[in-house]
């Protein structure tokens, strides 16, 4: 069957049909040969029965009067019948009395009356000889079936000619007929190959051939039509997405320039006003302007950074880093904010120095976002940063005694612009981008983040990052080297 897999459908159809026809012809020829053999043997038996009756009538007197010469002379008349190989006249006791033997078989005279039947291509026939109703002996005749074999050879020759002629006619008819089957399938296969290689869904196949193949071709064309329609929709969606991406990039670039530049001027003049104004009320107004401007600047920075993370433009550079020192420096920057609210903010580590490969800028932003978020939502108590590691991972935990997060809201706090309290009446300011940025940074570093929280008790954010990575040999960065990196 594996050999057929390497043949075309046309060759398989022609081969199967021709082999089937040849097998049927051979079976019919064999059955005809067996039937003809049976008929031939029956005809020979009838002929031998007549010969035995004639020989018996001519030899019975010689057998009764023991005249062997007369009996032999009667048997010699069989010489004109070529298929008779042996004729023996036996006495009633079974002894040979007279016989007719061709020269080449003279040594084959049976000593006793043989059993009748067909053996080794010879038909053996035995008939009793009667005189006045009493058996006087037996006539034994052996006839060759060589005539039948000659006839079979003639049949075989004629049958071979007929077979070859039939197979030739069958091949021609099948070659014409199979085109209605194999040609539509070949066209379908070629079309499928073209679609697979060129992705050209405008290709169609002719709907022809038997009904089943017509249905198959129609279904194939309908499938290509739908794929073409879906492809057109996808192309349109892709072009729209690319246009939106371009507009987004343009918008963000304009946003960065058109807002950051005026904000820089506003913040600068607000600082100058705080220095030159003597009126406390006016100085407080200038301070509010600066605080609002910095809040807007932080929102703009977070929005632009989130856009970079989602666009995949943030490059990760893994380098050996002492995360204890780096974390302590980030927490030190946020310590005034915690002290202003009466909170303690500390860093605890299982070792004085923990070093593993990580992007220093991403680590700083990760720690800063989590700690800043914890300080913002904690009114009393503490914020603790725990660092730990094992052979394969590094763990960062930020624990606070803040307001906590309801369980039903914990699944959406990592979505952009999502907060537990939303709308104009919310209790805490912010854009809702901090934890969204944190989650994307963790994913970018190949880690995982978990949250455990209970309202009124506090929250625990746990970050687990892979510790070991295959990186180029670089010198470890100190904490001071990453200040200001984003």
Number of C-alpha atoms within 10 A of each C-alpha: 5 6 6 11 9 10 12 11 17 17 15 15 17 19 16 11 16 18 13 12 16 16 12 12 17 15 12 12 15 12 12 12 18 12 12 15 16 12 12 15 18 12 12 18 18 12 13 22 17 12 16 23 17 12 20 26 15 16 24 21 15 19 24 12 9 14 15 16 12 17 24 19 15 20 22 14 11 18 14 8 9 10 16 20 19 23 26 24 32 23 22 16 11 14 16 20 20 25 22 24 20 13 7 8 11 11 9 10 14 12 10 12 19 14 11 14 12 15 9 7 12 17 20 20 21 21 18 18 24 15 14 6 7 9 13 19 24 26 25 23 25 21 23 19 20 12 12 16 14 11 14 16 12 12 14 15 12 11 16 14 12 13 17 12 12 16 18 13 12 16 17 13 12 19 16 11 12 19 14 15 18 20 15 22 20 15 15 21 13 13 19 19 12 14 16 11 9 9 12 13 20 11 14 19 18 12 18 18 18 12 10 11 18 16 14 17 22 17 13 18 21 13 13 19 16 13 14 17 13 12 13 12 12 12 12 12 12 12 12 12 13 12 12 13 13 12 12 15 16 12 14 16 13 12 15 16 12 12 14 17 11 12 18 14 12 17 20 12 15 20 16 13 18 18 11 9 13 10 9 10 10 13 19 14 14 22 17 13 17 21 14 14 20 16 15 17 18 14 17 18 15 18 21 17 17 21 17 14 16 12 11 10 10 16 11 14 14 20 21 23 23 20 26 21 18 23 22 17 19 21 22 15 11 16 18 13 15 24 12 8 14 14 20 15 23 14 18 15 15 11 10 9 12 17 18 21 21 23 17 26 18 23 23 22 19 24 22 20 17 21 25 19 16 27 25 17 18 21 16 16 15 19 24 19 23 17 22 17 19 9 8 11 15 21 18 21 23 21 22 29 24 23 19 21 20 14 12 8 13 16 10 14 19 19 15 16 16 18 22 16 12 15 7 7 7 11 11 12 13 18 18 20 21 26 21 19 25 23 20 19 21 18 13 16 19 11 18 17 17 12 16 15 20 15 13 12 12 21 23 20 18 20 22 19 22 19 18 16 13 8 12 8 8 9 9 14 16 15 19 10 12 19 14 9 11 13
